[in-house]
Amino acid sequence: MTDLVPTKNEYGEERYPIEAVESMFDTLFPDEFRGIIPVYDHRPVDRLLDQRDDLLNDLNKARNTLNPRHKTTQNLSPKPKTLNPEL
């Protein structure tokens, strides 16, 4: 088996030789193997998105404090229509 040494693409991102791993498993399990699904660690991006959400919530709270009539996305949803009891 080929060592799984990552190479860097033109953007500087690491890429592992997935084809070598697929070839090995295809040789070991020719009737059952269909392919591999790469798994990437998105936790750094998730942390940044959480920070963005926190900042946006703080901004909306500050806007509502300064101007209570300021409409945030939470206030824009239409009220549900009530049924007319006479119908």
WOBELPE-V63298 format. One record per backbone hydrogen bond with DSSP energy under -0.5 kcal/mol. NH is the residue of the N-H (numbers start at 0). CO is the residue of the C=O. If there is no record, write none. Layout:
BEGIN
NH_CO / NH_CO
END
This chain:
BEGIN
4_2 / 5_3 / 6_14 / 8_12 / 11_8 / 14_6 / 17_15 / 19_16 / 20_16 / 21_17 / 22_18 / 23_19 / 24_20 / 25_21 / 26_22 / 27_23 / 28_24 / 32_28 / 37_35 / 41_39 / 45_41 / 46_42 / 47_43 / 48_44 / 49_45 / 50_46 / 51_47 / 52_48 / 53_49 / 54_50 / 55_51 / 56_52 / 57_53 / 58_54 / 59_55 / 60_56 / 61_57 / 62_58 / 63_59 / 64_60 / 65_61 / 66_62 / 69_66 / 71_69 / 74_71 / 75_71 / 75_72 / 76_73 / 84_82 / 86_83
END
